[in-house]
Amino acid sequence: MLTHPTHQALNALKLDGMAEAFAELISEDRGRSLDPVAWIGLMLDREQARRGTRRFQSRLRAPTCAMAAPAWRM
C-alpha cells in the first residue's frame, strides 16, 4: 500500500482514479521517465474514465421510467 502524501491527498479528495494512476506511476519504472505534464495527463485520463464508468453504472441501476398504473385501476 502506497503511503505517499500526494496519494493520501488524492484519496481524501475522492479522486480515486487519479490516486490509482499515481500509485501505478510511482511503482513502475516507466513513470520515472515521464515529464510532469505526462503524469498529470495520465492521471486525468484515469479519473475521467473512472467517473464515466461510475456514471454509467449508476444509470444502469436507476429506473428509466416509472410504470404507470392502468387507467381502469384508478
N, C-alpha and C positions, 0 to 999 in steps of 0.2 A: 504494500500500500504506500502510495506516494504521500509524503507529508510536507511538501514544498508550500511555503506561504501563498504563492500565487494559485496553486491548485486548491488550497483551502478557501481562498477568497472567491474563486470561480464557483465552487460548490455552495458557498454561503449566499452568493448572488443568484443561485439556481440556474447557472449557466452550465448545465451538466454536459452538454455536447462539447463545449469549449474545454471543460475540465478533463474530459475523456481524451480529447485530442492532445491537450497539453501533456498529460501523463504518457501518452504513446510517444510523443516527440522527444520528451526528456529521456525515455528509456531506450530509444533507437539511436544508432549511430548516424542515420540519415538526418535526424533532426538537428544534430550539431553542425552540419554543414550548410543549413539553410539560413538565409538572412531573416531579420525580424519581420519584414513585410510578408514574407512567405509563411512564417509561423502564424501571423495574425490571419492571413487568408485561409490557411488550412483550418484554424480553429473556428473562424466564422462559418466556413462551409459546413463543418461538422455540426455547429449549433443550429444553422438553418435546416439542415437535414433532419436533425432530431426534433425540432419544433414542428416541421412539416409532418413527420411521422406521427407525432403526438396528436396534432390537429386532425389528421386523417383517422386515427384510431378513435378519437372522441366522436367524430362524425359517424363512424360506423356503429358506435354504441347508442347514439341518440336516435330516437324515433324520427322517421322522416315526415310523417303526418299522423294526425290523430284520426282514429277511426270514428266516423260519425255514426250516431245511433240511428237505426232505421226510423223513418217518419211514423210508421204505424205503432211504435212503442211509446211515443211521446204522449 
